[in-house]
Each structure stands twice: as structure tokens, then as C-alpha cells.
Amino acid sequence: MKNINNLAILIARFLMPIIYIVAGYGKMGAGYAGTQQYMESMGVPGFLLPLTILLEFGGGLAILCGFLTRTTALFTVFFTLLTAFIFHNNFADPTNQLMFMKNLTMSGGYILLAVTGPGAWSLDALLKKKW
């Protein structure tokens, strides 16, 4: 049963960060300026974009590998809820409603990951760390 649980957590760790890895990568290079302008148009300082990329891309890779899992998952919960309320708060628009609910759902998954940890098949387990 333990192997099934560890396999399920491993699969979740591979599926959950895909959206952030792709989004963070897309903000690098050609997408940087447009993303920075969009952030500023929503009242978010553009100088925060490198931190956004670090969390999305770097944090996504960390979750994928099971490294600093609990800490990264908590930062991701905060970031995901914050972006929901800042960027997806136009509830008159069905797309924004859906994006808001998607962020809530993702936050729930990351809370669960923060509580359960990365499972036995992770760098955290290999290093014997519970961060």
C-alpha cells in the first residue's frame, strides 16, 4: 500500500507543476515585456516579474523533483491565491470565473502536498529533509 501511495504522490508531483513550469518558461525571453506590462496594468509592480518566474519555473521544477517540497508548496498556495484575487476577480466574465476557481483548486492541491510531503520517491526523502 505504501508503494501505491508513493506512486500517487509522485504522479501528483509531476502533474501539478506543469502549468507553472510552462507559464514561467513562457515569461522568459520574448514573453517578458508583455507580461511585465500586463502586471503593471493590473497594479502589480513589474519588478516582481523575476520573482514570479522564479516561483513558477524554479518552484515548479522543485515540486517536480520533490525538493523543498513543503516550503515551495506553501509559497505556491500564497502565490496562486494572490493571483486569483488580483488577476481573475472579474466575476462577470465566465473565463475569469473559471480561472479563479482553477486557482482555488490548484491551491487545494498544493495545501495537500504541503501537509503530506513529497513522498518517498523524492529528493527531500533522499536527503532526509522535511522542508
N, CA and C atoms as a LAMMPS dump frame, in Angstrom:
ITEM: TIMESTEP
0
ITEM: NUMBER OF ATOMS
393
ITEM: BOX BOUNDS ff ff ff
-5.0000000000000000e+02 5.0000000000000000e+02
-5.0000000000000000e+02 5.0000000000000000e+02
-5.0000000000000000e+02 5.0000000000000000e+02
ITEM: ATOMS id mol type element x y z
1 1 1 N 0.819 -1.204 0
2 1 2 C 0 0 0
3 1 3 C 0.861 1.265 0
4 2 1 N 1.996 1.198 0.708
5 2 2 C 2.877 2.36 0.745
6 2 3 C 3.381 2.714 -0.646
7 3 1 N 3.715 1.691 -1.447
8 3 2 C 4.206 1.963 -2.795
9 3 3 C 3.139 2.618 -3.66
10 4 1 N 1.888 2.223 -3.472
11 4 2 C 0.793 2.839 -4.236
12 4 3 C 0.646 4.306 -3.831
13 5 1 N 0.715 4.584 -2.532
14 5 2 C 0.634 5.97 -2.059
15 5 3 C 1.792 6.804 -2.596
16 6 1 N 2.996 6.24 -2.537
17 6 2 C 4.154 6.978 -3.046
18 6 3 C 4.069 7.191 -4.549
19 7 1 N 3.535 6.215 -5.27
20 7 2 C 3.341 6.382 -6.71
21 7 3 C 2.316 7.48 -6.991
22 8 1 N 1.231 7.506 -6.219
23 8 2 C 0.2 8.536 -6.401
24 8 3 C 0.765 9.926 -6.129
25 9 1 N 1.559 10.064 -5.08
26 9 2 C 2.165 11.362 -4.767
27 9 3 C 3.148 11.755 -5.859
28 10 1 N 3.916 10.801 -6.359
29 10 2 C 4.858 11.081 -7.444
30 10 3 C 4.116 11.567 -8.691
31 11 1 N 3.035 10.905 -9.039
32 11 2 C 2.248 11.319 -10.208
33 11 3 C 1.688 12.721 -9.985
34 12 1 N 1.178 12.983 -8.79
35 12 2 C 0.65 14.316 -8.472
36 12 3 C 1.753 15.365 -8.581
37 13 1 N 2.95 15.036 -8.067
38 13 2 C 4.07 15.977 -8.149
39 13 3 C 4.484 16.242 -9.582
40 14 1 N 4.272 15.301 -10.472
41 14 2 C 4.588 15.514 -11.881
42 14 3 C 3.492 16.312 -12.58
43 15 1 N 2.24 16.102 -12.219
44 15 2 C 1.131 16.781 -12.896
45 15 3 C 0.897 18.206 -12.391
46 16 1 N 1.008 18.409 -11.094
47 16 2 C 0.647 19.697 -10.509
48 16 3 C 1.477 20.876 -11.029
49 17 1 N 2.786 20.76 -11.16
50 17 2 C 3.559 21.94 -11.529
51 17 3 C 3.658 22.219 -13.022
52 18 1 N 3.078 21.353 -13.862
53 18 2 C 3.217 21.552 -15.31
54 18 3 C 2.779 22.951 -15.719
55 19 1 N 1.649 23.403 -15.227
56 19 2 C 1.121 24.715 -15.613
57 19 3 C 2.102 25.829 -15.237
58 20 1 N 2.761 25.689 -14.085
59 20 2 C 3.689 26.73 -13.654
60 20 3 C 5.015 26.667 -14.404
61 21 1 N 5.5 25.479 -14.686
62 21 2 C 6.747 25.356 -15.439
63 21 3 C 6.573 25.971 -16.828
64 22 1 N 5.478 25.638 -17.49
65 22 2 C 5.216 26.178 -18.83
66 22 3 C 5 27.689 -18.768
67 23 1 N 4.228 28.161 -17.787
68 23 2 C 3.965 29.6 -17.664
69 23 3 C 5.241 30.371 -17.341
70 24 1 N 6.042 29.857 -16.427
71 24 2 C 7.291 30.531 -16.064
72 24 3 C 8.256 30.582 -17.232
73 25 1 N 8.351 29.486 -17.964
74 25 2 C 9.219 29.455 -19.138
75 25 3 C 8.741 30.455 -20.191
76 26 1 N 7.434 30.556 -20.356
77 26 2 C 6.863 31.478 -21.335
78 26 3 C 7.093 32.941 -21.016
79 27 1 N 7.336 33.228 -19.752
80 27 2 C 7.588 34.616 -19.343
81 27 3 C 9.035 35.03 -19.571
82 28 1 N 9.879 34.063 -19.838
83 28 2 C 11.284 34.363 -20.117
84 28 3 C 11.42 34.754 -21.592
85 29 1 N 12.407 35.528 -21.891
86 29 2 C 12.662 35.882 -23.294
87 29 3 C 11.595 36.784 -23.866
88 30 1 N 11.007 36.379 -24.983
89 30 2 C 10.064 37.215 -25.733
90 30 3 C 8.811 37.572 -24.93
91 31 1 N 8.388 36.728 -24.013
92 31 2 C 7.183 36.994 -23.238
93 31 3 C 7.375 37.918 -22.057
94 32 1 N 8.621 38.268 -21.764
95 32 2 C 8.926 39.045 -20.562
96 32 3 C 8.251 40.419 -20.573
97 33 1 N 8.489 41.186 -21.624
98 33 2 C 7.988 42.57 -21.673
99 33 3 C 6.466 42.627 -21.624
100 34 1 N 5.812 41.748 -22.368
101 34 2 C 4.351 41.735 -22.382
102 34 3 C 3.771 41.376 -21.022
103 35 1 N 4.394 40.416 -20.36
104 35 2 C 3.933 40.027 -19.028
105 35 3 C 4.131 41.154 -18.036
106 36 1 N 5.273 41.829 -18.13
107 36 2 C 5.555 42.942 -17.226
108 36 3 C 4.534 44.067 -17.423
109 37 1 N 4.202 44.367 -18.665
110 37 2 C 3.194 45.395 -18.947
111 37 3 C 1.828 44.992 -18.403
112 38 1 N 1.473 43.734 -18.584
113 38 2 C 0.182 43.257 -18.072
114 38 3 C 0.127 43.355 -16.551
115 39 1 N 1.198 42.943 -15.894
116 39 2 C 1.236 43.034 -14.438
117 39 3 C 1.034 44.476 -13.991
118 40 1 N 1.752 45.397 -14.633
119 40 2 C 1.654 46.809 -14.256
120 40 3 C 0.264 47.365 -14.532
121 41 1 N -0.376 46.901 -15.6
122 41 2 C -1.741 47.368 -15.897
123 41 3 C -2.742 46.899 -14.839
124 42 1 N -2.386 45.838 -14.123
125 42 2 C -3.246 45.318 -13.059
126 42 3 C -2.83 45.835 -11.685
127 43 1 N -1.869 46.774 -11.662
128 43 2 C -1.438 47.385 -10.413
129 43 3 C -0.347 46.63 -9.678
130 44 1 N 0.274 45.656 -10.336
131 44 2 C 1.355 44.887 -9.72
132 44 3 C 2.682 45.406 -10.271
133 45 1 N 3.619 45.787 -9.403
134 45 2 C 4.898 46.315 -9.888
135 45 3 C 5.623 45.31 -10.788
136 46 1 N 6.085 45.785 -11.917
137 46 2 C 6.767 44.937 -12.88
138 46 3 C 8.067 44.346 -12.374
139 47 1 N 8.674 44.989 -11.363
140 47 2 C 9.936 44.453 -10.837
141 47 3 C 9.737 43.116 -10.12
142 48 1 N 8.48 42.729 -9.879
143 48 2 C 8.203 41.443 -9.24
144 48 3 C 8.223 40.274 -10.23
145 49 1 N 8.315 40.578 -11.523
146 49 2 C 8.291 39.516 -12.53
147 49 3 C 9.408 38.486 -12.349
148 50 1 N 10.648 38.865 -12.061
149 50 2 C 11.666 37.83 -11.848
150 50 3 C 11.318 36.87 -10.7
151 51 1 N 10.697 37.395 -9.64
152 51 2 C 10.272 36.523 -8.543
153 51 3 C 9.146 35.587 -8.987
154 52 1 N 8.271 36.115 -9.831
155 52 2 C 7.191 35.292 -10.376
156 52 3 C 7.762 34.145 -11.202
157 53 1 N 8.716 34.473 -12.049
158 53 2 C 9.359 33.442 -12.877
159 53 3 C 10.082 32.428 -11.991
160 54 1 N 10.772 32.906 -10.98
161 54 2 C 11.483 32.006 -10.07
162 54 3 C 10.513 31.035 -9.402
163 55 1 N 9.38 31.543 -8.927
164 55 2 C 8.416 30.673 -8.265
165 55 3 C 7.763 29.717 -9.258
166 56 1 N 7.34 30.253 -10.406
167 56 2 C 6.648 29.394 -11.362
168 56 3 C 7.589 28.344 -11.952
169 57 1 N 8.683 28.776 -12.528
170 57 2 C 9.581 27.851 -13.21
171 57 3 C 10.446 27.076 -12.207
172 58 1 N 11.154 27.813 -11.352
173 58 2 C 12.031 27.155 -10.378
174 58 3 C 11.25 26.35 -9.349
175 59 1 N 10.182 26.951 -8.83
176 59 2 C 9.348 26.235 -7.859
177 59 3 C 8.66 25.035 -8.484
178 60 1 N 8.238 25.191 -9.733
179 60 2 C 7.619 24.069 -10.436
180 60 3 C 8.584 22.909 -10.585
181 61 1 N 9.819 23.203 -10.961
182 61 2 C 10.838 22.154 -11.082
183 61 3 C 11.157 21.534 -9.724
184 62 1 N 11.172 22.364 -8.679
185 62 2 C 11.434 21.853 -7.329
186 62 3 C 10.338 20.872 -6.906
187 63 1 N 9.072 21.227 -7.139
188 63 2 C 7.962 20.319 -6.814
189 63 3 C 8.081 19.035 -7.629
190 64 1 N 8.362 19.189 -8.906
191 64 2 C 8.509 18.038 -9.79
192 64 3 C 9.549 17.051 -9.246
193 65 1 N 10.655 17.562 -8.754
194 65 2 C 11.74 16.722 -8.24
195 65 3 C 11.551 16.349 -6.769
196 66 1 N 10.588 16.978 -6.121
197 66 2 C 10.391 16.726 -4.697
198 66 3 C 11.48 17.338 -3.843
199 67 1 N 11.889 18.55 -4.193
200 67 2 C 12.941 19.261 -3.468
201 67 3 C 12.351 20.508 -2.827
202 68 1 N 12.583 20.688 -1.533
203 68 2 C 11.986 21.801 -0.773
204 68 3 C 10.466 21.795 -0.944
205 69 1 N 9.887 20.628 -0.953
206 69 2 C 8.502 20.442 -1.368
207 69 3 C 7.509 21.197 -0.497
208 70 1 N 7.564 20.988 0.793
209 70 2 C 6.56 21.614 1.679
210 70 3 C 6.653 23.14 1.627
211 71 1 N 7.864 23.666 1.672
212 71 2 C 8.06 25.117 1.637
213 71 3 C 7.598 25.689 0.301
214 72 1 N 8.013 25.05 -0.787
215 72 2 C 7.622 25.533 -2.113
216 72 3 C 6.112 25.442 -2.302
217 73 1 N 5.513 24.382 -1.806
218 73 2 C 4.058 24.232 -1.917
219 73 3 C 3.336 25.364 -1.175
220 74 1 N 3.834 25.737 -0.006
221 74 2 C 3.196 26.837 0.741
222 74 3 C 3.345 28.17 0.009
223 75 1 N 4.525 28.442 -0.537
224 75 2 C 4.703 29.658 -1.328
225 75 3 C 3.767 29.644 -2.542
226 76 1 N 3.607 28.483 -3.14
227 76 2 C 2.749 28.366 -4.315
228 76 3 C 1.287 28.596 -3.954
229 77 1 N 0.857 28.125 -2.79
230 77 2 C -0.519 28.387 -2.337
231 77 3 C -0.746 29.889 -2.225
232 78 1 N 0.157 30.575 -1.542
233 78 2 C 0.034 32.022 -1.364
234 78 3 C 0.002 32.727 -2.723
235 79 1 N 0.944 32.382 -3.59
236 79 2 C 1.034 32.989 -4.92
237 79 3 C -0.234 32.728 -5.735
238 80 1 N -0.72 31.505 -5.712
239 80 2 C -1.884 31.135 -6.519
240 80 3 C -3.142 31.847 -6.04
241 81 1 N -3.324 31.948 -4.735
242 81 2 C -4.492 32.674 -4.216
243 81 3 C -4.371 34.168 -4.51
244 82 1 N -3.175 34.706 -4.35
245 82 2 C -2.952 36.122 -4.64
246 82 3 C -3.27 36.435 -6.101
247 83 1 N -2.773 35.606 -7.016
248 83 2 C -3.036 35.847 -8.438
249 83 3 C -4.515 35.674 -8.768
250 84 1 N -5.188 34.781 -8.07
251 84 2 C -6.631 34.616 -8.292
252 84 3 C -7.36 35.922 -7.977
253 85 1 N -7.05 36.501 -6.825
254 85 2 C -7.757 37.712 -6.402
255 85 3 C -7.329 38.955 -7.179
256 86 1 N -6.101 39 -7.67
257 86 2 C -5.639 40.169 -8.42
258 86 3 C -6.032 40.096 -9.892
259 87 1 N -5.797 38.947 -10.524
260 87 2 C -5.93 38.854 -11.979
261 87 3 C -7.23 38.217 -12.457
262 88 1 N -7.954 37.532 -11.575
263 88 2 C -9.156 36.815 -12.011
264 88 3 C -10.372 37.207 -11.177
265 89 1 N -10.488 38.473 -10.843
266 89 2 C -11.57 38.929 -9.965
267 89 3 C -12.754 39.543 -10.708
268 90 1 N -12.756 39.482 -12.032
269 90 2 C -13.894 39.979 -12.816
270 90 3 C -14.902 38.841 -12.974
271 91 1 N -15.774 38.706 -11.972
272 91 2 C -16.685 37.571 -11.945
273 91 3 C -17.825 37.686 -12.953
274 92 1 N -17.952 38.846 -13.613
275 92 2 C -18.934 38.985 -14.686
276 92 3 C -18.484 38.243 -15.938
277 93 1 N -17.199 37.978 -16.039
278 93 2 C -16.624 37.27 -17.181
279 93 3 C -16.503 35.785 -16.851
280 94 1 N -17.191 34.916 -17.596
281 94 2 C -17.133 33.475 -17.303
282 94 3 C -15.716 32.896 -17.338
283 95 1 N -14.865 33.41 -18.213
284 95 2 C -13.485 32.909 -18.27
285 95 3 C -12.749 33.245 -16.984
286 96 1 N -12.941 34.462 -16.474
287 96 2 C -12.304 34.843 -15.213
288 96 3 C -12.859 34.039 -14.051
289 97 1 N -14.148 33.745 -14.07
290 97 2 C -14.731 32.894 -13.026
291 97 3 C -14.045 31.534 -13.015
292 98 1 N -13.884 30.962 -14.21
293 98 2 C -13.252 29.653 -14.328
294 98 3 C -11.795 29.701 -13.878
295 99 1 N -11.069 30.746 -14.277
296 99 2 C -9.665 30.878 -13.877
297 99 3 C -9.548 31.047 -12.356
298 100 1 N -10.472 31.785 -11.759
299 100 2 C -10.483 31.96 -10.31
300 100 3 C -10.67 30.61 -9.62
301 101 1 N -11.661 29.846 -10.097
302 101 2 C -11.922 28.528 -9.5
303 101 3 C -10.759 27.567 -9.734
304 102 1 N -10.105 27.657 -10.902
305 102 2 C -8.918 26.839 -11.192
306 102 3 C -7.836 27.139 -10.163
307 103 1 N -7.635 28.414 -9.864
308 103 2 C -6.616 28.787 -8.877
309 103 3 C -6.967 28.264 -7.485
310 104 1 N -8.252 28.305 -7.131
311 104 2 C -8.664 27.751 -5.837
312 104 3 C -8.389 26.256 -5.783
313 105 1 N -8.715 25.563 -6.866
314 105 2 C -8.495 24.118 -6.936
315 105 3 C -7.012 23.784 -6.825
316 106 1 N -6.189 24.517 -7.579
317 106 2 C -4.745 24.289 -7.527
318 106 3 C -4.211 24.551 -6.115
319 107 1 N -4.716 25.579 -5.468
320 107 2 C -4.274 25.891 -4.106
321 107 3 C -4.58 24.735 -3.166
322 108 1 N -5.759 24.139 -3.334
323 108 2 C -6.115 22.975 -2.516
324 108 3 C -5.13 21.839 -2.694
325 109 1 N -4.734 21.585 -3.927
326 109 2 C -3.753 20.535 -4.182
327 109 3 C -2.409 20.831 -3.549
328 110 1 N -1.983 22.082 -3.62
329 110 2 C -0.695 22.448 -3.031
330 110 3 C -0.744 22.438 -1.506
331 111 1 N -1.891 22.764 -0.927
332 111 2 C -2.035 22.634 0.534
333 111 3 C -1.885 21.169 0.929
334 112 1 N -2.543 20.297 0.182
335 112 2 C -2.435 18.87 0.456
336 112 3 C -0.99 18.387 0.331
337 113 1 N -0.285 18.86 -0.684
338 113 2 C 1.12 18.483 -0.859
339 113 3 C 1.979 19.006 0.298
340 114 1 N 1.687 20.205 0.767
341 114 2 C 2.432 20.771 1.9
342 114 3 C 2.219 19.927 3.161
343 115 1 N 1.025 19.384 3.319
344 115 2 C 0.709 18.581 4.501
345 115 3 C 1.284 17.166 4.379
346 116 1 N 1.103 16.538 3.234
347 116 2 C 1.537 15.145 3.082
348 116 3 C 3.029 15.019 2.818
349 117 1 N 3.621 16.036 2.216
350 117 2 C 5.022 15.973 1.828
351 117 3 C 5.172 15.32 0.461
352 118 1 N 6.408 15.167 0.015
353 118 2 C 6.683 14.741 -1.357
354 118 3 C 6.635 13.24 -1.599
355 119 1 N 6.472 12.452 -0.547
356 119 2 C 6.504 11.001 -0.698
357 119 3 C 7.931 10.476 -0.653
358 120 1 N 8.034 9.17 -0.678
359 120 2 C 9.338 8.521 -0.524
360 120 3 C 10.217 8.673 -1.759
361 121 1 N 9.609 8.877 -2.913
362 121 2 C 10.373 8.96 -4.157
363 121 3 C 10.597 10.424 -4.516
364 122 1 N 11.459 11.068 -3.755
365 122 2 C 11.716 12.497 -3.92
366 122 3 C 13.129 12.822 -3.443
367 123 1 N 13.607 13.986 -3.85
368 123 2 C 14.91 14.439 -3.352
369 123 3 C 14.853 14.73 -1.858
370 124 1 N 13.72 15.262 -1.38
371 124 2 C 13.59 15.522 0.057
372 124 3 C 13.767 14.24 0.867
373 125 1 N 13.144 13.147 0.414
374 125 2 C 13.278 11.865 1.12
375 125 3 C 14.706 11.354 1.039
376 126 1 N 15.309 11.507 -0.129
377 126 2 C 16.697 11.075 -0.318
378 126 3 C 17.638 11.842 0.614
379 127 1 N 17.374 13.133 0.786
380 127 2 C 18.189 13.982 1.657
381 127 3 C 17.746 13.914 3.131
382 128 1 N 16.626 13.206 3.369
383 128 2 C 16.049 13.084 4.72
384 128 3 C 15.683 14.447 5.311
385 129 1 N 15.06 15.291 4.472
386 129 2 C 14.63 16.626 4.88
387 129 3 C 13.107 16.703 4.82
388 130 1 N 12.524 17.51 5.709
389 130 2 C 11.07 17.699 5.72
390 130 3 C 10.73 19.17 5.565
391 131 1 N 11.453 19.817 4.678
392 131 2 C 11.18 21.231 4.487
393 131 3 C 10.144 21.374 3.439
